[in-house]
Amino acid sequence: MVIPSRSPKDNRKAKLYDKIRELLCRKKAAAQPLSLVFTKVNQVVRGWINYFKIGGMKSFLIKFSQWLRHKVRVVIIKQWKLPKRIYTNLMRINKVLKCNFSDEDIHKTANTRLGWYKRSTGHVINFLLSPKVLGISKADRPGLVDPLKYYLIRKELQM
């Protein structure tokens, strides 16, 4: 017997966006340790996916994942705050991941006068703070859960 798959209603999706938007408000999230922010976001995302896992929402979660990672990048850049610290941290990540970005590219990204949200859309930051990097859990913080991967794993376990 095949069970029809229905996606969550738009108002439920909007409620998820609002909840995450509230958690990742730049003013509040940048003042908290990243471990606390990641823990709260992971709890909300996992809880929402576990509640709605029966429905089909793969396309929604693709868009939501991109938006979520972008908001997290904004918070990380805002926590680094100063151009010198942004440059230092991006250079450190560049060396660890062996991404081959030039000093000039990272310097431009760190010293741009764009706003926090626009600054986080650049290819340097998108590449260095990729989903793979954000998902790494360290001793001081958990990794950011990838909603799409988590949903697909839950969906597979359900079958």
Secondary structure, 3 states (H helix, E strand, C coil): CCCCCCCCCHHHHHHHHHHHHHHCCHHHHCCCCHHHHHHHHHHHHHHHHHHCCCCCCHHHHHHHHHHHHHHHHHHHHHHHCCHHHHHHHHHHHHHHHCCCCCHHHHHHHHHCCCCHHHHCCCHHHHHHCCHHHHCCCCCCCCCCCCHHHHHHHHHHHHC
